[in-house]
């Protein structure tokens, strides 16, 4: 079904990727369409309000669920749905969720702590 709904969610994921500069949108798109990353949608019955992409990875011997990109409108309505993604990650045996993004996410995501920062200097 992802190929049917991807065109409706694509702009949300692309915008999120571009805002953070943390991911390669073309790679994300390829991997979502190939089933290597999962697409999550929040909708109000008539339109998609938000979209997120996750990927399961193993780093340093720990299985992690990485929220690759997330974007949309009406965050207060769909933000609690992240708990469903966390539940999925637990069911898949993940030790943790990893979310990279703009600094404002740390204010709205309960239970998440800053573990590292990414510093960048243009040259």
Secondary structure, 3 states (H helix, E strand, C coil): CHHHHHHHHHHHHHHHHHHHCCCCHHHHHHHHHCCCCEEEEEECCCCEEEEEEEEEEEECCEEEEEEEEEEECCHHHHHHHHHHHHHHHHHCCCCEEEECCCCCHHHHCCCCCCCCCCCCCCC
